[in-house]
């Protein structure tokens, strides 16, 4: 993210399959806090970012990311 991360916490592991390849993957999920003055620095792979409430997020690209977000939503009751 190109900025300081605070309170980094491991949130879980989530299995997935990479696209149509059949390759099994394991996603590692973390939560963190950003300082109020954080400036996000995007990599070459990204052109924009946005913040969404967990319960009102757009569909995520990978099954492990979707599972991690769903798990975090259910644990925190975030809306």
NUKERO-394157 format. One line per field, with one value per residue (C-alpha): residue in three letters; x, y, z. Coordinates in nm, 4 decimals, m for minus. Example, Ala and Ser with C-alpha at 12.3 -4.5 7.8 and 13.67 -1.06 7.14 Angstrom:
<recs>
residuo <- (ala, ser)
x <- (1.2300, 1.3670)
y <- (m0.4500, m0.1060)
z <- (0.7800, 0.7140)
</recs>
This chain:
<recs>
residuo <- (unk, unk, unk, unk, unk, unk, unk, unk, unk, unk, unk, unk, unk, unk, unk, unk, unk, unk, unk, unk, unk, unk, unk, unk, unk, unk, unk, unk, unk, unk, unk, unk, unk, unk, unk, unk, unk, unk, unk, unk, unk, unk, unk, unk, unk, unk, unk, unk, unk, unk, unk, unk, unk, unk, unk, unk, unk, unk, unk, unk, unk, unk, unk, unk, unk, unk, unk, unk, unk, unk, unk, unk, unk, unk, unk, unk, unk, unk, unk)
x <- (0.0000, 0.3019, 0.2107, 0.2473, 0.0245, m0.0758, m0.2237, m0.1529, m0.3436, m0.3671, m0.7314, m0.7143, m0.6336, m0.8728, m0.8330, m0.9148, m0.8522, m0.6698, m0.9047, m0.9494, m0.5991, m0.7079, m0.4095, m0.4943, m0.3977, m0.4229, m0.4941, m0.3645, m0.5845, m0.4859, m0.6554, m0.4817, m0.5359, m0.4007, m0.2867, m0.5170, m0.2574, m0.1845, m0.1276, m0.2001, 0.0579, m0.0708, 0.1454, 0.1699, m0.1033, m0.3637, m0.5137, m0.7511, m0.8739, m1.1881, m1.3173, m1.6430, m1.8345, m1.7723, m2.1419, m2.1803, m1.8690, m1.8633, m1.7889, m1.4217, m1.2090, m1.1002, m1.2887, m1.0360, m1.0772, m1.4560, m1.4383, m1.2080, m1.4347, m1.7456, m1.5786, m1.4676, m1.8164, m1.9777, m1.7221, m1.7476, m2.1135, m1.9982, m2.2601)
y <- (0.0000, 0.2203, 0.3601, 0.2777, m0.0025, m0.0149, m0.2938, m0.5579, m0.8741, m1.2131, m1.2823, m1.6330, m1.8577, m1.9224, m2.1930, m2.1234, m2.2421, m2.0093, m1.9390, m2.2260, m2.3648, m2.5973, m2.4828, m2.4742, m2.1627, m2.0428, m1.6766, m1.5197, m1.2413, m0.9614, m0.6606, m0.3352, 0.0288, 0.3261, 0.6494, 0.9471, 1.1075, 0.7886, 0.8322, 0.5211, 0.4536, 0.2298, m0.0260, m0.0465, m0.3141, m0.0764, 0.2448, 0.3293, 0.2267, 0.2807, 0.2063, 0.0134, m0.1084, m0.4847, m0.5665, m0.3399, m0.4303, m0.5065, m0.8680, m0.9500, m1.1107, m1.4251, m1.6806, m1.6604, m1.2809, m1.3158, m1.5799, m1.3618, m1.0578, m1.2648, m1.4139, m1.0743, m0.9340, m1.2125, m1.1848, m0.8077, m0.7600, m0.4773, m0.3184)
z <- (0.0000, 0.0240, 0.3660, 0.7331, 0.8645, 1.2298, 1.4401, 1.1742, 1.2710, 1.1043, 1.0110, 0.8631, 0.5692, 0.2822, 0.0140, m0.3484, m0.7031, m0.9422, m1.2337, m1.4761, m1.4108, m1.1314, m0.9237, m0.5562, m0.3630, m0.0057, 0.0619, 0.3828, 0.5168, 0.7536, 0.9054, 0.9907, 1.0710, 0.8793, 1.0398, 0.9662, 0.7378, 0.5368, 0.1651, m0.0409, m0.3135, m0.5934, m0.7730, m1.1520, m1.1443, m0.9988, m1.1302, m0.8447, m0.5019, m0.2967, 0.0528, 0.1029, 0.4077, 0.4348, 0.3986, 0.0934, m0.1080, m0.4795, m0.5827, m0.5273, m0.7985, m0.6145, m0.4019, m0.1165, m0.0994, m0.0990, 0.1777, 0.3887, 0.3532, 0.4321, 0.7389, 0.8654, 0.8064, 1.0085, 1.2920, 1.3266, 1.2365, 1.0088, 0.7928)
</recs>
